[in-house]
Amino acid sequence: MVNDKRLSKLPVKYRAFVKKEIHNLIDYLQRKRQEKQISQTDFAEEINIAFKTLQAIEQGTRKPSLEVLLAMCKALGVKLELK
């Protein structure tokens, strides 16, 4: 999971960057979901997480695991590249 424990292992200068990039990715995935007119309920079911979990991720109150991020990308046809 991309959480504060793992982020704390990163050098300080990279922590804010990683948090911002995750936030940007989640915003992008939310827009893609909305463009495809997929409800949060249907999308959560498709990626096998609770509706409330998806809602919290999209609102920024919960951090997704890497597995959830990958599932979201796959379901929306978004290629995730790490540089």
TORTILUM-775116 format. One record per residue: residue in three letters; residue number from 1; x, y, z of N, C-alpha, C in turn. Coordinates in Angstrom, 1 decimal, always signed. Layout:
# TORTILUM-775116
+--------+-----+--------+--------+--------+--------+--------+--------+--------+--------+--------+
! residu ! num !    n_X !    n_Y !    n_Z !   ca_X !   ca_Y !   ca_Z !    c_X !    c_Y !    c_Z !
+--------+-----+--------+--------+--------+--------+--------+--------+--------+--------+--------+
!    Ala ! NUM !      X !      Y !      Z !      X !      Y !      Z !      X !      Y !      Z !
...
+--------+-----+--------+--------+--------+--------+--------+--------+--------+--------+--------+
This chain:
# TORTILUM-775116
+--------+-----+--------+--------+--------+--------+--------+--------+--------+--------+--------+
! residu ! num !    n_X !    n_Y !    n_Z !   ca_X !   ca_Y !   ca_Z !    c_X !    c_Y !    c_Z !
+--------+-----+--------+--------+--------+--------+--------+--------+--------+--------+--------+
!    Met !   1 !   +0.8 !   -1.2 !   +0.0 !   +0.0 !   +0.0 !   +0.0 !   +0.9 !   +1.2 !   +0.0 !
!    Val !   2 !   +0.5 !   +2.2 !   -0.7 !   +1.2 !   +3.5 !   -0.7 !   +0.7 !   +4.3 !   +0.5 !
!    Asn !   3 !   +1.3 !   +4.0 !   +1.6 !   +0.9 !   +4.7 !   +2.8 !   +2.0 !   +5.5 !   +3.4 !
!    Asp !   4 !   +1.7 !   +6.1 !   +4.5 !   +2.7 !   +7.0 !   +5.2 !   +3.9 !   +6.2 !   +5.7 !
!    Lys !   5 !   +3.8 !   +4.9 !   +6.0 !   +4.9 !   +4.1 !   +6.5 !   +5.9 !   +3.9 !   +5.4 !
!    Arg !   6 !   +5.4 !   +3.6 !   +4.2 !   +6.3 !   +3.4 !   +3.1 !   +6.9 !   +4.7 !   +2.6 !
!    Leu !   7 !   +6.0 !   +5.7 !   +2.6 !   +6.5 !   +7.1 !   +2.2 !   +7.6 !   +7.6 !   +3.1 !
!    Ser !   8 !   +7.5 !   +7.2 !   +4.4 !   +8.5 !   +7.7 !   +5.4 !   +9.9 !   +7.1 !   +5.1 !
!    Lys !   9 !   +9.9 !   +6.0 !   +4.3 !  +11.2 !   +5.4 !   +3.9 !  +11.9 !   +6.2 !   +2.7 !
!    Leu !  10 !  +11.1 !   +7.0 !   +2.0 !  +11.6 !   +7.7 !   +0.9 !  +12.4 !   +8.9 !   +1.5 !
!    Pro !  11 !  +13.4 !   +9.4 !   +0.7 !  +14.0 !  +10.7 !   +1.1 !  +12.9 !  +11.8 !   +1.1 !
!    Val !  12 !  +13.1 !  +12.7 !   +2.1 !  +12.1 !  +13.7 !   +2.3 !  +11.8 !  +14.5 !   +1.0 !
!    Lys !  13 !  +12.7 !  +14.8 !   +0.2 !  +12.5 !  +15.6 !   -1.0 !  +11.6 !  +14.9 !   -2.0 !
!    Tyr !  14 !  +11.4 !  +13.6 !   -1.9 !  +10.5 !  +12.8 !   -2.8 !   +9.1 !  +12.6 !   -2.3 !
!    Arg !  15 !   +8.9 !  +12.7 !   -1.0 !   +7.6 !  +12.4 !   -0.4 !   +6.4 !  +13.2 !   -0.9 !
!    Ala !  16 !   +6.6 !  +14.5 !   -1.0 !   +5.5 !  +15.4 !   -1.5 !   +5.2 !  +15.1 !   -2.9 !
!    Phe !  17 !   +6.3 !  +14.8 !   -3.7 !   +6.1 !  +14.5 !   -5.1 !   +5.3 !  +13.3 !   -5.3 !
!    Val !  18 !   +5.6 !  +12.2 !   -4.6 !   +4.9 !  +10.9 !   -4.7 !   +3.4 !  +11.1 !   -4.3 !
!    Lys !  19 !   +3.2 !  +11.8 !   -3.2 !   +1.8 !  +12.1 !   -2.8 !   +1.0 !  +12.8 !   -3.8 !
!    Lys !  20 !   +1.7 !  +13.8 !   -4.4 !   +1.0 !  +14.7 !   -5.4 !   +0.7 !  +13.8 !   -6.7 !
!    Glu !  21 !   +1.6 !  +13.0 !   -7.1 !   +1.4 !  +12.1 !   -8.3 !   +0.3 !  +11.1 !   -8.1 !
!    Ile !  22 !   +0.2 !  +10.6 !   -6.9 !   -0.9 !   +9.6 !   -6.6 !   -2.2 !  +10.4 !   -6.6 !
!    His !  23 !   -2.2 !  +11.5 !   -6.0 !   -3.5 !  +12.4 !   -6.1 !   -3.9 !  +12.7 !   -7.5 !
!    Asn !  24 !   -2.9 !  +13.1 !   -8.3 !   -3.2 !  +13.4 !   -9.8 !   -3.7 !  +12.1 !  -10.5 !
!    Leu !  25 !   -3.1 !  +11.0 !  -10.2 !   -3.6 !   +9.7 !  -10.9 !   -5.0 !   +9.4 !  -10.5 !
!    Ile !  26 !   -5.3 !   +9.5 !   -9.2 !   -6.7 !   +9.3 !   -8.7 !   -7.7 !  +10.2 !   -9.4 !
!    Asp !  27 !   -7.3 !  +11.5 !   -9.5 !   -8.2 !  +12.5 !  -10.1 !   -8.4 !  +12.1 !  -11.6 !
!    Tyr !  28 !   -7.4 !  +11.7 !  -12.3 !   -7.5 !  +11.3 !  -13.7 !   -8.4 !  +10.1 !  -13.8 !
!    Leu !  29 !   -8.2 !   +9.1 !  -12.9 !   -9.0 !   +7.8 !  -13.0 !  -10.5 !   +8.2 !  -12.7 !
!    Gln !  30 !  -10.7 !   +9.1 !  -11.8 !  -12.1 !   +9.4 !  -11.5 !  -12.7 !  +10.1 !  -12.7 !
!    Arg !  31 !  -12.0 !  +11.0 !  -13.4 !  -12.5 !  +11.6 !  -14.6 !  -12.8 !  +10.6 !  -15.7 !
!    Lys !  32 !  -11.9 !   +9.6 !  -15.9 !  -12.1 !   +8.6 !  -16.9 !  -13.3 !   +7.8 !  -16.6 !
!    Arg !  33 !  -13.5 !   +7.4 !  -15.3 !  -14.7 !   +6.7 !  -14.9 !  -15.9 !   +7.5 !  -15.2 !
!    Gln !  34 !  -15.9 !   +8.7 !  -14.9 !  -17.1 !   +9.6 !  -15.2 !  -17.4 !   +9.7 !  -16.7 !
!    Glu !  35 !  -16.3 !   +9.9 !  -17.5 !  -16.4 !  +10.0 !  -18.9 !  -17.1 !   +8.7 !  -19.5 !
!    Lys !  36 !  -16.7 !   +7.6 !  -18.9 !  -17.3 !   +6.3 !  -19.4 !  -18.7 !   +6.1 !  -18.8 !
!    Gln !  37 !  -19.1 !   +7.0 !  -18.0 !  -20.4 !   +6.9 !  -17.3 !  -20.6 !   +5.7 !  -16.5 !
!    Ile !  38 !  -19.6 !   +5.3 !  -15.7 !  -19.6 !   +4.2 !  -14.8 !  -19.9 !   +4.7 !  -13.4 !
!    Ser !  39 !  -20.9 !   +4.2 !  -12.8 !  -21.2 !   +4.7 !  -11.4 !  -20.1 !   +4.2 !  -10.5 !
!    Gln !  40 !  -20.0 !   +4.9 !   -9.3 !  -19.1 !   +4.4 !   -8.3 !  -19.4 !   +3.0 !   -7.8 !
!    Thr !  41 !  -20.7 !   +2.7 !   -7.7 !  -21.2 !   +1.4 !   -7.3 !  -20.7 !   +0.3 !   -8.2 !
!    Asp !  42 !  -21.0 !   +0.5 !   -9.5 !  -20.6 !   -0.5 !  -10.5 !  -19.1 !   -0.6 !  -10.6 !
!    Phe !  43 !  -18.4 !   +0.5 !  -10.5 !  -16.9 !   +0.5 !  -10.6 !  -16.3 !   -0.2 !   -9.4 !
!    Ala !  44 !  -16.8 !   +0.1 !   -8.2 !  -16.3 !   -0.6 !   -7.0 !  -16.5 !   -2.1 !   -7.1 !
!    Glu !  45 !  -17.6 !   -2.5 !   -7.6 !  -17.9 !   -3.9 !   -7.8 !  -17.0 !   -4.6 !   -8.8 !
!    Glu !  46 !  -16.7 !   -3.8 !   -9.9 !  -15.8 !   -4.4 !  -10.9 !  -14.4 !   -4.6 !  -10.4 !
!    Ile !  47 !  -13.9 !   -3.7 !   -9.6 !  -12.5 !   -3.8 !   -9.1 !  -12.5 !   -4.5 !   -7.7 !
!    Asn !  48 !  -13.6 !   -5.0 !   -7.3 !  -13.7 !   -5.8 !   -6.0 !  -13.3 !   -5.1 !   -4.8 !
!    Ile !  49 !  -13.8 !   -3.8 !   -4.6 !  -13.7 !   -3.1 !   -3.3 !  -15.1 !   -2.6 !   -2.9 !
!    Ala !  50 !  -15.2 !   -2.2 !   -1.7 !  -16.4 !   -1.6 !   -1.2 !  -16.7 !   -0.3 !   -1.8 !
!    Phe !  51 !  -18.0 !   +0.0 !   -2.0 !  -18.4 !   +1.4 !   -2.5 !  -17.8 !   +2.5 !   -1.7 !
!    Lys !  52 !  -17.9 !   +2.3 !   -0.4 !  -17.4 !   +3.4 !   +0.6 !  -15.9 !   +3.5 !   +0.4 !
!    Thr !  53 !  -15.2 !   +2.5 !   +0.1 !  -13.7 !   +2.6 !   -0.1 !  -13.4 !   +3.4 !   -1.3 !
!    Leu !  54 !  -14.1 !   +3.1 !   -2.4 !  -13.9 !   +3.9 !   -3.6 !  -14.3 !   +5.3 !   -3.4 !
!    Gln !  55 !  -15.3 !   +5.5 !   -2.7 !  -15.8 !   +6.9 !   -2.5 !  -14.7 !   +7.7 !   -1.7 !
!    Ala !  56 !  -14.2 !   +7.0 !   -0.7 !  -13.1 !   +7.7 !   +0.2 !  -11.8 !   +7.9 !   -0.6 !
!    Ile !  57 !  -11.5 !   +7.0 !   -1.5 !  -10.3 !   +7.1 !   -2.4 !  -10.5 !   +8.3 !   -3.3 !
!    Glu !  58 !  -11.6 !   +8.4 !   -3.9 !  -11.9 !   +9.5 !   -4.9 !  -12.0 !  +10.9 !   -4.1 !
!    Gln !  59 !  -12.4 !  +10.9 !   -2.9 !  -12.5 !  +12.1 !   -2.1 !  -11.2 !  +12.5 !   -1.5 !
!    Gly !  60 !  -10.2 !  +11.6 !   -1.5 !   -8.9 !  +11.9 !   -1.0 !   -8.8 !  +11.6 !   +0.5 !
!    Thr !  61 !   -9.8 !  +10.9 !   +1.1 !   -9.7 !  +10.7 !   +2.5 !   -9.1 !   +9.3 !   +2.8 !
!    Arg !  62 !   -8.8 !   +8.5 !   +1.8 !   -8.2 !   +7.2 !   +2.0 !   -7.2 !   +7.0 !   +0.9 !
!    Lys !  63 !   -6.1 !   +6.4 !   +1.2 !   -5.1 !   +6.1 !   +0.2 !   -5.3 !   +4.7 !   -0.3 !
!    Pro !  64 !   -5.2 !   +4.5 !   -1.6 !   -5.4 !   +3.2 !   -2.2 !   -4.2 !   +2.3 !   -2.1 !
!    Ser !  65 !   -4.3 !   +1.0 !   -2.1 !   -3.2 !   +0.2 !   -2.2 !   -2.7 !   +0.2 !   -3.7 !
!    Leu !  66 !   -1.5 !   -0.3 !   -3.9 !   -1.0 !   -0.4 !   -5.3 !   -1.9 !   -1.3 !   -6.1 !
!    Glu !  67 !   -2.4 !   -2.4 !   -5.4 !   -3.2 !   -3.4 !   -6.1 !   -4.5 !   -2.7 !   -6.6 !
!    Val !  68 !   -5.1 !   -1.9 !   -5.7 !   -6.3 !   -1.2 !   -6.1 !   -6.1 !   -0.2 !   -7.3 !
!    Leu !  69 !   -5.0 !   +0.6 !   -7.2 !   -4.6 !   +1.5 !   -8.3 !   -4.5 !   +0.7 !   -9.6 !
!    Leu !  70 !   -3.8 !   -0.4 !   -9.5 !   -3.6 !   -1.2 !  -10.8 !   -5.0 !   -1.7 !  -11.3 !
!    Ala !  71 !   -5.8 !   -2.1 !  -10.4 !   -7.1 !   -2.6 !  -10.8 !   -8.0 !   -1.5 !  -11.4 !
!    Met !  72 !   -7.9 !   -0.3 !  -10.8 !   -8.6 !   +0.8 !  -11.4 !   -8.1 !   +1.1 !  -12.8 !
!    Cys !  73 !   -6.8 !   +1.1 !  -13.0 !   -6.2 !   +1.4 !  -14.3 !   -6.6 !   +0.4 !  -15.3 !
!    Lys !  74 !   -6.5 !   -0.9 !  -14.9 !   -6.9 !   -2.0 !  -15.8 !   -8.4 !   -1.9 !  -16.3 !
!    Ala !  75 !   -9.2 !   -1.6 !  -15.3 !  -10.7 !   -1.6 !  -15.6 !  -11.0 !   -0.4 !  -16.5 !
!    Leu !  76 !  -10.2 !   +0.7 !  -16.4 !  -10.5 !   +1.8 !  -17.3 !   -9.7 !   +1.9 !  -18.5 !
!    Gly !  77 !   -8.8 !   +0.9 !  -18.7 !   -8.0 !   +0.8 !  -19.9 !   -6.9 !   +1.9 !  -19.9 !
!    Val !  78 !   -6.4 !   +2.2 !  -18.7 !   -5.3 !   +3.2 !  -18.6 !   -4.0 !   +2.4 !  -18.3 !
!    Lys !  79 !   -3.0 !   +2.7 !  -19.1 !   -1.7 !   +2.1 !  -19.0 !   -0.9 !   +2.9 !  -17.9 !
!    Leu !  80 !   -0.5 !   +2.2 !  -16.9 !   +0.3 !   +2.9 !  -15.8 !   +1.7 !   +2.6 !  -16.0 !
!    Glu !  81 !   +2.5 !   +3.7 !  -16.2 !   +3.9 !   +3.5 !  -16.4 !   +4.6 !   +4.3 !  -15.3 !
!    Leu !  82 !   +5.6 !   +3.6 !  -14.7 !   +6.4 !   +4.2 !  -13.7 !   +7.7 !   +4.6 !  -14.3 !
!    Lys !  83 !   +8.1 !   +5.8 !  -14.1 !   +9.3 !   +6.3 !  -14.7 !  +10.4 !   +6.5 !  -13.7 !
+--------+-----+--------+--------+--------+--------+--------+--------+--------+--------+--------+
